[in-house]
Amino acid sequence: MLGPRLSNIQLLGVLASFVIGLGSDSSDAQDAPRDDGRNTVLMHYMPWYETPDVRGKWGPHWTGWQKQHDPSTTDKFGLPDIWSHYHPLIGPYDSADPDAVECQLQQMKLAGVDGVIADWYGIIDHYDYLPNHVATQVLFEQAGEVGMTFSVCFEDRTVQELVKAGKADEDNLGATLAKTFEWTHENWFTHAHYQRYKGRPLVLNFGPIFIKDPGPWREGFASLPERPAFFALHHLWRDVGADGGFTWVHTDAFYDEEGRDRGDDEIARRFAGLYERVSGDPEQVITSAVPGFHDVYTNSYSYLAHRGGETLKRHLRAAMASESPVVQLVTWNDYGEGTIIEPTHEFGYLFLEILQDTLRAEGGDLAFTHEDLRLPGRLYRARKSGAAASSTLDRIASMLNRGDTSSARRALDRISE
């Protein structure tokens, strides 16, 4: 764990050093598929938010790239002015804040989610890649504490920017990938809570966007003791010799050309056809489920209505009904694109409740309730308000991490009396 809680000065120290070593091994690593036969459910997570309290400034994913918004002020609804149609229920947070990350992971766990997939830009200092890497390290540490798995989705478009800046050699892209994945092997792959797929560490690539030749990917993995289970986007994975492909946001499965709802049966049929097009072998497919899509971009992408949770219900049913061992939830917190499962002022806990109900119906031992989902937020608020000694709050966190929600609720009730 990173505890005691990181101060701003300590965070700067992590920024300077990159690495926090734990010294673990993968002998008891968590694998997919699950032993009980249910799909492994992983949450795609964006670690790119920054706040003045933690890192001295508002990051562009809250303010917009032209600083069109000021989160320190409020909009006409009395909510922070952020670059999104939606607002986190815990307020704008820093992705390197262990309190916020603890809360988020506990909420996921109580909903039945198995692990997180960090959207990751690598280890080289350029643009906001290093701050994102630091926040990803916090996510890695906290996932181990909460009892969830961790894996990464590498953005290879970042390598294109490194080439432009003279920090990577376009004629030797394999060397950049090798440096990157040697680091991940040493610091993440060998840990027991790193997510594995059929015995190998799971790595996704959101692309390939830039490195479209399979050669550099082979070189990047060649020096590792074991090649990762490597998945790229559903229509691009074969181009780079990956092990399979993952789906993302597919609005055409929900609406016809005139924008009319296709209906449950047709939606299910279209998703089944999509998975078959990715591969006839379900073990080469990671399916996705999304709550909706409503972005803030000037050149907006296709809109997908949230429909009071029906979009997530339909998409999740189709994903879980497939024989694919892994379902990826898209996403926990992409506020720019509006694919947010995290509790928000606009939707409350609706999407987590849908997840919890759906995963409970799939079997297993998920005994938590909708009310339990509120407990991590109560703990987060207690941490931020200083409502109790940190040792008391750490004990409550341990209760939630091991699933003892009854004891955690009683302890939180005593604090609020």
N, C-alpha and C positions, 0 to 999 in steps of 0.2 A: 504494500500500500504506500501511497505518497504521504500518509499522515505522519506527524501532525499536519494539519491543513497548510497548503502552500501559501506563503505570503507573496506579494508582488516581487520582492527581492529574490526570493527563492525561485520564482518562475523565470526571472531573468537569468538565473544561474543555469536552469535547465535549457533555456534558449542557447546558452553559450556552449553547452556540453553535449547536447543531443541525447546521450545514452544514460539510461538508468537500468543497470543490470540486476537481475533477480537470481539468476542461477537456478534454473529448473530443467526438467527434461520432459520429453514427450511420451514417456512410456505409458502414461495414463491419459493421453490426449483424447479429447472428445471428437468423435467421428460421425460422419454422415454416410449412409443412412443411420437413423436411430435404431436402437435395439428393439423398441416396441413397434417398429414398422411405420410409425407416423412420419410424415415429411419433417425434416429439420427446417425450422423457421428462423430466418436471419433478417435483421433489420439494417437497411442501408442508412448510414449515418454521415452527416456533413459536419466536420470538425473545424469550421472556418469562421466562427463568430468571435468577435473581440469587444470588450467593454473597457471603459476607463478605470473601473475599480480593480481590474485584474491586470490589464496590460497598457493602461495609460491613455487609451483612445478608443473611439468607436470604430469598428472595422467596417469595410465597404459592404459587407453582406447585410449589415443593418442600415447603413446610411445611403446605399447606392453608390455606384462608381463615380458619379459626379457630385456626391454628397448632397443629393436632392432632399434628403431627409435628416432630421435631427432627433434622435431617440430620447434626448434629454427634455424634449417638449412633448406635448400631447396633441392628438388630432381632435376633430370635432366630437368624437365619441369618448374622449378622455383617456384614450389609450396611447402608448408611446408611438411617436411618428417614425415608423420603420419602413423599409423598402419591401413591403409585402401587403397583401390583402388580409393577412391573418396575423395574430399576435399570440406569442407563447403565454400560457397561463401563469408560469412562474416569472414572467417578465423577460426582457432581453437579457441574455446571459453570455458569459464567455465560455467558449468550448474548452479552455484550459482550467476552468474552475472545478476542482474535485467535488464541491458540494452539488453543483448543477449536474455534473456527469453521474454522480452517485444516484441522484434523484431520478434521472432519466432511465438509467439501467434498471433500477429497482422497479420502476413503472413497467418497463418492458417485461421483466421477469415475472411479475405478478399477472401479466396478461398472457403468459405462456410462451413468450419468445425465447428461443434458445441462445441467440448470440447476435453480435453486431458485425457489420461489414463497414469499415471506415473508408470513406472516399479520400484517397491518399495521393499526395503529390510528390512523394519521395523525400530524400534526405539532403538535397543540395540547396544551398541558400540562394534564393532568387524570388523576386516578387514576395508573395505571402507564403511560399512553400515551407519555409522553416517554422513560422508560427503555427501553420497547420500541422506540421510534423510534431511539434511540441504538444499540441492539443490531442493529436492521435496517440501519443505516448501516454497521456493522462487517461484517455479512453481505454487503452490496453491495460494499464495498471488497475483501474477501477473495475473493469470487466472481471479480472481475476478475483477481486475482493467480493464482488456481488455473486459470483458463481455462474458467469455466462462466458460464452466463447467469443473470440475476437478473430477477425480476418480482415484483409484489405482488398480494395478495388483500386488498382493503380491507374492513374490518368496519364497515358503515354503522350498526350498532347503537351504535357509539361516539358518533355524532352525537346520538342520543337522550339520552345522558348529558350531553353538552355543552349541549344545550337545557335540561335540568333544572338544570344548574349556572349557567345564564345566560351561557354562553360561546359560544352559537350562537343565532341567531334562527330560531325555528320557522316564521316567515312568510317567511323568505328562506334556505331551506336550500341553494339553488343557490349563494349567495355562499360558504358554508362549503366546499362541494365545489369551487368554483372556486379558492379559496385553496389547498386541499389539492392539487389536480391541477396548478395552476400551479407549485407547489413541485416536484412529481414530474417535471414536464417539464424544469424548469431544472436539477435536480440528478441525475435518473436517466434519463429517457427518451432524452436526447441522447447517452448513452454507448454505446460500441460493444458492450458486453456486456449491455445491457438486452435482454431477450427480446422479439422482435417476432413478430407473427402476420400473415402475408400483407402484410408491409411496414409494419405499424403496431404501436406499443408495446402489449404485452399487459397488460391489467388485469382481475383477477377481483374480484367482490364476493360475500362470503359473505352472501347475502341476495337481494333486499332484505328486511331485517328491519324497518327504520324508514322509509326513504325509498322508498315504494312507488309514488310518482307519477313518471312519466318526465320531467316538466318540470324538476325540479332537476338531474337527471343531464344533460339537454341543456345546461342553463345551466352546469353544472360543467365540461363539456368545451368549451363554445363559444369560450372565449378561447384555446384551445390551437392551435398551428400545424397540428396533425393530431389528429384524434379517435382515441383509443385503440381497439384491438380489445377490446371490452368483453363479458365473460362473467359471468353471474350463475348462481345455483343452477338446477338442471335443470327445476324446476317453476315457477320465478318469473321467468325471464329475459325472457319476452315482455312481462310487465307493465311493465317499465321500458325497453322498446325496446332491449335489449342485442343484441349480434351473435350470441349463442348462449348455451348453458347448459352447466354442468359437473355431472357426477354426483359422488356422495360415498360414504357407507356405506349399502349396501342389503342388509340381512341376509335379507330375504324371498326374495332370489334364491337363497340357499343352503339355506334350511330351509322345509319346508312348515308348515302350521298346527299340526301336532303336534310340531314340532321335529325332524323326520326329515330327513336329508341328501337333497337332491334328485337327486344324481348329476351327473356331468360334463356329459352331453348336455343335461339339463334346465337346469342352471345356465347353460350357454352360450346356450341358447335364450332364457332369461329376460333375460340381459344384452343380447342382441341386440334384444329387444323394448323394453327400457328405452331404449336409444339411439335407436331409431326413434320412441319417444314424445317424446323430447326434441326431435328434429327429423328429418324425412326427409332432410335435407341433412347428411351427416357432417361437413362443414366448419363446421357450427353446434354441434358437440358436442365437448366435452372429456371423455373417459372417465376413470375412476378405477380404481385398484387398491389394495386394503387388505390388510394381513396378518392382521387380526383386530380385535375390539373388546371391551374388558374395562375398564369405567370404574370410578371410585372415588366416584361421586356418590351422594348419599343417595337421590335419585330416579333410579335407574339406567336407562340406555337399553338397547336390545336387545343381548344378548350374542352375539358371533360368535367361535367358537373359532378359535384359530390353527392347530390340527390339524397341528402339526409342519411348518408351511410350506405345506401343501396349499391353504389358503385363498388365500394370495398367489399360488401357482402358477395356480390356477384363474381367479382374478380377473384376473391379469395376462394370461393367455392370451386371455381374452375381450376385454379392453381393446385389446390389440395386434392382435387379429384384425379389429377394426373399421376402417373407413376414416377414422376421425377422425385428424386430423394430430397431435393432442397427447394424451398420456396423463399424468395427474396421479397421483403416488404419495401416498397418504394414510395416514400422514404420516411424516416423519422422527422426530418427537420429541414427540408429544402424550402425555405420561406419564399425564395425568389420564384419558384415554380409552383408553389401551392400544393405540393404532394406531401402533406404534413399529417402524420399519425400522432405525433406528440400532442398532449392536451393543449387546447387553445381557447381564447375567449369566445371565438366564434362557434366552436363545436364541442367545447368541454371535453369530457372523457369518452365521447361517443365511439371513436375508432378503436380505442383500447378495449372498450366493452364488447365491441363486435369481435375483435380478435379473441378475447377471453372466451366468449360464448362459442365461437367457431372451433377453437382449439380444444375446449372442454368436450365438445360433441365428438371430436375425433378420437377421444379415448385418452388413456394415460391417467396421471394422478393429479391433474390440475384442480385444486380444491379452493382456490382463491375466489373472492367475490368482487362485484363491482365496487363495493365500499372499500375493499382493501386497496384498490388502485389509488385512492386518495391519500393513503398513509405516507408515501414518499414525499409528496408535496408538503404535507404537514411537517415532516422532518426537515425539509429544505428551508421552510419559513422559520422554523425554530433555530436552525443554524444561523441564518442571516440576521435574526433579531437578537441572538444571544439569550434566548429564553431559558437556557439551562447550561450547566457546565458542559464543556466539550466531551468530557469522559462519559457523561450521561447520554449525550446524543450519539456518541460512538457505539454505546451499548444498544441503543435503539436501532441503529443502522445494522448492527450484527444480527439482531432479531429479524429484521426484514430480509437480510441477505440469506438467512437460513430458512425463511418462509414462516417464521413464527409471528404471524400478523396479529394474533390475539394479544400476545404480550406487548408487542409494539404499540398497539392501540391503547392499551391500559397505561403504558408509560407516557405516551403523548397526551392522554387525557389528564394525567397528573400534572404535567407541565402547564397545561392550559387552565387548570383550576384557579 
